[in-house]
Amino acid sequence: MNLTELNRIATAMVAPGKGILAADESSGTIKKRFDAIGVESTESNRRDYREMLFRSREAMSQYISGVILYDETIWQDAKDGTPLVKLIEQTGAIPGIKVDEGTQALPMCPGETVTVGLDKLAERLKKYYERGARFAKWRAVIDIGSGIPSMTAIGVNAHALARYAALCQAAQIVPIVEPEVLMDGDHDIDRCYDATRHVLNKTFQELRVQRVALEGMVLKPNMAISGKKCAKQASVEDVAEKTIRLLKACVPAAVPGIAFLSGGQSDEEATAHLNAMHKLGPLPWGLTFSYGRALQAAPQKAWAGKAENVAAGQRAFSHRARMNGLASKGEWQSSLEQKAA
């Protein structure tokens, strides 16, 4: 393992003013997104959509440090025969790959899941590396509800995350470690804070046990935030303050960076929260975004599956990428959104 090189890539992934595009929706998830804009989810439509994003020169070269791909996408070629991976590399961004295989029900733990996909992962990572992937992603899903999360669910998911991370580093691939505490539910921000604290502490304990080099990884956590159905939604300042307090308590300074998931927040909410956190600096690690929906909802709508809308889709993507790039330096203002509108 070349830790210097892993650290170089991890640091580039969280470079100031840049963040990670999560374009790794599973076939089922992207079908839902396409259904919403009236586009059939065929392999060629999925390819055309992602090619549109990766050819957005301004967004990709100025505000996107890396792209998380789905297995189908990493093997696809653009219309002109160029591998999509090469399109990403040409903009200076780093190609990455989602390697988990989704979740399964966790035995003896009703309502809880464990992420699967460790079998044969070492062989898959070799192929992904040869194709150009330099980082990977594995998502653990922790739900908050009556009597959950259990220590069992937290423990098995943290263990799997650490095993994945160790396999990645052995394959010279930077692991994005993503323990997501879901914002579904009616819990308040303090319940989210407590659950996330348990999850992060257990995850870092497992990473140490399995000898993962913290300098060669990126953390992708949720923010401390109110559940979607909670009657009292926490303010932007409250989310920022509690999230930073939480991360400082749980995340060692050796980790090069933290890239947040948006987790169902609206485009502007995700941007405003990230921006507010940068007002609380200085911070011991790079802090940026790794958004899927919060970067893609606007370009998907603008594109709507039509070739003549490609430029409009790219403009919408560039705008969201720029807004989040500014937020990752604490330079975003809501008035910039109005200007674009």
C-alpha positions as CSV (number, residue, x, y, z in Angstrom):
1,M,0.0,0.0,0.0
2,N,1.4,3.4,-1.0
3,L,-0.1,5.6,1.7
4,T,1.5,8.8,0.3
5,E,-0.4,8.3,-2.9
6,L,-3.7,7.4,-1.1
7,N,-3.4,10.6,1.0
8,R,-2.7,12.7,-2.2
9,I,-5.9,11.4,-3.8
10,A,-8.0,11.7,-0.6
11,T,-6.8,15.3,-0.2
12,A,-7.6,16.2,-3.8
13,M,-11.1,14.8,-3.3
14,V,-11.8,17.4,-0.6
15,A,-9.8,20.3,-2.2
16,P,-11.2,23.8,-1.2
17,G,-14.0,24.9,-3.5
18,K,-14.6,21.4,-5.0
19,G,-16.7,18.4,-4.0
20,I,-17.8,15.0,-5.2
21,L,-20.6,14.3,-7.6
22,A,-22.5,11.1,-6.5
23,A,-23.7,9.7,-9.9
24,D,-23.9,6.2,-8.5
25,E,-27.7,5.7,-8.4
26,S,-28.7,2.1,-8.7
27,S,-30.8,1.0,-11.6
28,G,-33.9,1.1,-9.4
29,T,-33.2,4.6,-8.0
30,I,-32.4,6.2,-11.3
31,K,-35.6,4.7,-12.7
32,K,-37.5,6.6,-10.0
33,R,-35.7,9.8,-10.9
34,F,-36.4,9.3,-14.6
35,D,-40.0,8.4,-14.0
36,A,-40.4,11.8,-12.3
37,I,-39.2,13.6,-15.5
38,G,-41.0,11.3,-17.9
39,V,-37.9,9.6,-19.3
40,E,-37.7,5.8,-19.9
41,S,-34.8,4.3,-17.9
42,T,-32.9,2.5,-20.7
43,E,-29.2,1.9,-20.7
44,S,-28.7,4.5,-23.5
45,N,-30.7,7.1,-21.7
46,R,-28.8,6.6,-18.5
47,R,-25.6,6.9,-20.5
48,D,-26.7,10.0,-22.3
49,Y,-27.7,11.7,-19.1
50,R,-24.4,11.0,-17.3
51,E,-22.4,11.9,-20.4
52,M,-24.2,15.3,-20.3
53,L,-23.0,15.8,-16.7
54,F,-19.4,14.7,-17.4
55,R,-19.2,16.9,-20.5
56,S,-20.2,20.0,-18.4
57,R,-16.8,21.5,-18.7
58,E,-17.2,24.4,-16.4
59,A,-18.8,22.4,-13.5
60,M,-16.5,19.4,-13.8
61,S,-13.2,21.3,-14.1
62,Q,-13.9,24.1,-11.5
63,Y,-16.2,22.6,-8.8
64,I,-16.1,18.8,-9.0
65,S,-13.1,16.9,-7.6
66,G,-14.4,13.3,-8.2
67,V,-17.4,11.3,-9.5
68,I,-18.8,8.2,-7.8
69,L,-20.0,5.8,-10.6
70,Y,-22.4,2.9,-10.6
71,D,-21.0,-0.5,-12.0
72,E,-23.0,-0.1,-15.2
73,T,-21.6,3.4,-15.8
74,I,-17.9,2.7,-15.2
75,W,-17.9,0.2,-18.2
76,Q,-19.9,2.5,-20.5
77,D,-18.6,4.5,-23.4
78,A,-19.8,7.9,-24.6
79,K,-21.7,8.2,-27.9
80,D,-18.4,8.9,-29.7
81,G,-16.8,5.8,-28.1
82,T,-14.8,7.5,-25.4
83,P,-15.0,5.7,-22.1
84,L,-17.0,7.8,-19.6
85,V,-14.1,7.3,-17.2
86,K,-11.9,9.1,-19.6
87,L,-14.3,12.0,-19.9
88,I,-14.1,12.5,-16.2
89,E,-10.3,12.3,-16.2
90,Q,-10.1,14.8,-19.0
91,T,-11.7,17.5,-16.8
92,G,-9.2,16.8,-14.0
93,A,-11.8,15.0,-11.8
94,I,-11.1,11.6,-10.2
95,P,-13.3,8.6,-11.2
96,G,-14.6,6.5,-8.3
97,I,-17.0,3.5,-7.9
98,K,-19.8,2.4,-5.6
99,V,-18.9,-1.1,-4.5
100,D,-21.6,-2.1,-2.0
101,E,-24.4,-4.4,-3.2
102,G,-27.2,-2.8,-1.2
103,T,-28.8,-3.8,2.0
104,Q,-30.4,-6.9,3.5
105,A,-32.6,-7.4,6.5
106,L,-30.5,-7.9,9.7
107,P,-31.5,-11.1,11.4
108,M,-33.0,-10.7,14.9
109,C,-33.1,-6.9,14.4
110,P,-36.6,-6.0,13.1
111,G,-36.5,-2.8,10.9
112,E,-32.8,-2.8,10.6
113,T,-30.4,-3.7,7.7
114,V,-26.8,-4.6,7.0
115,T,-25.0,-3.6,3.8
116,V,-23.6,-6.6,1.8
117,G,-21.0,-7.0,-1.0
118,L,-17.8,-8.0,0.7
119,D,-17.6,-11.4,-1.0
120,K,-15.2,-11.2,-4.0
121,L,-14.7,-7.5,-3.4
122,A,-10.9,-7.8,-3.6
123,E,-11.2,-9.2,-7.2
124,R,-13.7,-6.5,-8.2
125,L,-11.5,-3.7,-6.8
126,K,-8.6,-4.9,-9.0
127,K,-10.8,-4.6,-12.1
128,Y,-12.1,-1.2,-11.1
129,Y,-8.6,0.0,-10.5
130,E,-7.5,-1.1,-14.0
131,R,-10.5,0.7,-15.5
132,G,-9.4,4.0,-13.8
133,A,-11.2,4.1,-10.4
134,R,-9.1,5.7,-7.7
135,F,-11.6,5.8,-4.9
136,A,-14.6,3.7,-3.9
137,K,-17.8,4.1,-1.8
138,W,-19.7,1.8,0.6
139,R,-22.9,3.0,2.3
140,A,-24.1,1.7,5.6
141,V,-27.8,2.7,6.4
142,I,-28.8,3.3,10.0
143,D,-32.4,4.1,10.7
144,I,-33.8,6.0,13.7
145,G,-37.1,4.7,15.1
146,S,-38.7,3.1,18.1
147,G,-35.9,1.2,19.9
148,I,-33.5,1.6,17.0
149,P,-30.7,1.9,16.0
150,S,-29.6,-1.1,18.1
151,M,-26.0,-1.6,19.0
152,T,-26.1,-4.8,16.9
153,A,-27.0,-2.8,13.7
154,I,-24.4,-0.1,14.5
155,G,-21.7,-2.8,15.2
156,V,-22.2,-5.0,12.1
157,N,-22.4,-2.1,9.8
158,A,-19.3,-0.4,11.3
159,H,-17.4,-3.8,11.0
160,A,-18.4,-4.2,7.3
161,L,-17.4,-0.5,6.5
162,A,-14.0,-1.1,8.1
163,R,-13.4,-4.4,6.2
164,Y,-14.4,-2.7,2.9
165,A,-12.0,0.2,3.7
166,A,-9.1,-2.2,4.4
167,L,-9.7,-4.1,1.2
168,C,-9.8,-0.8,-0.7
169,Q,-6.5,0.4,0.7
170,A,-4.9,-2.9,-0.1
171,A,-6.0,-2.4,-3.7
172,Q,-4.6,1.1,-3.7
173,I,-8.0,2.7,-3.8
174,V,-9.2,5.4,-1.4
175,P,-12.3,4.3,0.6
176,I,-15.2,6.7,1.1
177,V,-16.6,5.5,4.4
178,E,-20.3,6.3,4.4
179,P,-22.3,5.6,7.6
180,E,-25.6,7.3,6.9
181,V,-28.1,7.9,9.7
182,L,-31.3,8.5,7.8
183,M,-33.3,11.7,8.2
184,D,-36.6,9.9,7.6
185,G,-38.8,9.9,10.7
186,D,-40.0,12.3,13.3
187,H,-37.0,12.5,15.6
188,D,-35.5,15.8,16.6
189,I,-31.9,17.0,15.9
190,D,-30.7,15.9,19.4
191,R,-31.8,12.3,18.7
192,C,-30.0,12.4,15.4
193,Y,-26.9,13.8,17.1
194,D,-26.8,11.0,19.7
195,A,-27.4,8.2,17.1
196,T,-24.7,9.7,14.8
197,R,-22.3,10.0,17.7
198,H,-22.6,6.3,18.5
199,V,-22.3,5.3,14.8
200,L,-19.2,7.5,14.2
201,N,-17.4,6.3,17.4
202,K,-18.1,2.7,16.6
203,T,-17.0,3.1,12.9
204,F,-13.6,4.7,13.9
205,Q,-13.1,2.0,16.5
206,E,-13.5,-0.7,13.8
207,L,-11.3,1.2,11.3
208,R,-8.5,1.2,13.9
209,V,-9.0,-2.5,14.8
210,Q,-8.8,-3.4,11.1
211,R,-5.7,-1.2,10.6
212,V,-7.2,1.2,8.1
213,A,-4.9,4.2,7.6
214,L,-7.0,7.2,8.4
215,E,-4.8,9.4,6.3
216,G,-5.9,7.5,3.2
217,M,-9.7,7.7,3.5
218,V,-12.6,10.2,3.2
219,L,-15.6,10.2,5.6
220,K,-19.1,10.7,4.1
221,P,-21.5,11.3,7.0
222,N,-25.0,12.7,7.4
223,M,-25.4,16.1,9.1
224,A,-26.9,16.4,12.5
225,I,-30.4,17.3,11.4
226,S,-34.1,17.0,12.3
227,G,-36.1,14.1,10.9
228,K,-38.2,15.1,7.9
229,K,-41.4,14.5,9.8
230,C,-40.3,16.3,13.0
231,A,-42.6,19.2,13.9
232,K,-39.7,21.4,14.9
233,Q,-37.1,21.7,12.1
234,A,-33.7,22.9,13.4
235,S,-32.4,26.2,12.0
236,V,-29.4,26.3,9.6
237,E,-27.2,27.7,12.4
238,D,-28.3,24.9,14.7
239,V,-27.6,22.2,12.2
240,A,-24.1,23.7,11.4
241,E,-23.2,24.2,15.1
242,K,-24.3,20.7,16.2
243,T,-22.8,19.0,13.2
244,I,-19.4,20.6,13.7
245,R,-19.4,19.8,17.4
246,L,-20.3,16.2,16.6
247,L,-17.5,15.8,14.0
248,K,-14.9,17.5,16.2
249,A,-15.8,15.0,19.0
250,C,-15.7,11.9,16.8
251,V,-13.5,12.4,13.7
252,P,-9.7,12.2,14.2
253,A,-7.7,15.1,12.6
254,A,-5.7,12.5,10.6
255,V,-8.7,12.1,8.3
256,P,-8.0,14.3,5.3
257,G,-11.6,15.3,4.7
258,I,-15.3,14.9,5.2
259,A,-17.7,15.1,2.3
260,F,-21.4,15.3,3.4
261,L,-24.2,13.4,1.8
262,S,-27.4,15.5,1.2
263,G,-29.7,12.7,2.4
264,G,-32.9,14.1,1.1
265,Q,-32.4,17.8,1.9
266,S,-33.5,20.3,-0.7
267,D,-30.8,21.7,-3.0
268,E,-30.6,25.0,-1.2
269,E,-30.8,23.5,2.3
270,A,-27.8,21.3,1.6
271,T,-25.8,24.3,0.3
272,A,-26.8,26.6,3.2
273,H,-25.9,24.0,5.9
274,L,-22.4,23.4,4.3
275,N,-21.8,27.1,4.0
276,A,-22.8,27.8,7.6
277,M,-20.4,25.2,8.9
278,H,-17.5,27.0,7.2
279,K,-18.3,30.1,9.2
280,L,-17.4,28.1,12.3
281,G,-13.7,27.4,11.2
282,P,-10.9,26.8,11.3
283,L,-11.5,23.0,11.0
284,P,-9.1,20.1,11.4
285,W,-10.1,18.5,8.1
286,G,-11.3,19.5,4.7
287,L,-15.1,19.8,4.7
288,T,-17.1,19.6,1.4
289,F,-20.0,17.9,-0.4
290,S,-20.7,14.6,-1.9
291,Y,-24.2,15.2,-3.2
292,G,-26.4,13.2,-5.5
293,R,-29.9,14.6,-5.6
294,A,-28.9,18.1,-4.4
295,L,-26.6,18.4,-7.4
296,Q,-28.7,16.5,-10.0
297,A,-32.4,17.4,-9.4
298,A,-32.2,20.7,-11.3
299,P,-30.2,19.3,-14.3
300,Q,-32.5,16.3,-14.6
301,K,-35.5,18.5,-14.8
302,A,-33.9,20.9,-17.3
303,W,-32.7,18.0,-19.5
304,A,-35.9,15.9,-19.4
305,G,-34.4,13.3,-21.8
306,K,-34.2,15.6,-24.8
307,A,-31.1,16.2,-26.9
308,E,-32.0,19.8,-27.5
309,N,-32.0,20.4,-23.7
310,V,-28.5,19.2,-23.1
311,A,-27.1,22.8,-22.8
312,A,-29.9,23.8,-20.4
313,G,-29.1,20.7,-18.3
314,Q,-25.4,21.5,-18.2
315,R,-26.2,25.1,-17.1
316,A,-28.4,23.9,-14.3
317,F,-25.6,21.4,-13.2
318,S,-22.9,24.1,-13.4
319,H,-25.1,26.5,-11.2
320,R,-25.6,23.9,-8.5
321,A,-21.9,22.8,-8.6
322,R,-20.8,26.4,-8.3
323,M,-23.2,27.1,-5.4
324,N,-21.8,24.2,-3.5
325,G,-18.3,25.0,-4.4
326,L,-18.8,28.4,-2.9
327,A,-20.4,26.9,0.2
328,S,-17.4,24.6,0.7
329,K,-15.4,27.8,1.3
330,G,-18.1,29.7,3.3
331,E,-18.6,32.1,0.4
332,W,-22.2,31.2,-0.6
333,Q,-25.1,33.7,-0.2
334,S,-28.8,32.9,-0.9
335,S,-29.0,36.0,-3.1
336,L,-26.7,34.2,-5.7
337,E,-29.6,31.7,-6.1
338,Q,-32.0,34.4,-6.9
339,K,-29.7,36.0,-9.5
340,A,-29.5,32.7,-11.4
341,A,-33.2,32.2,-11.2
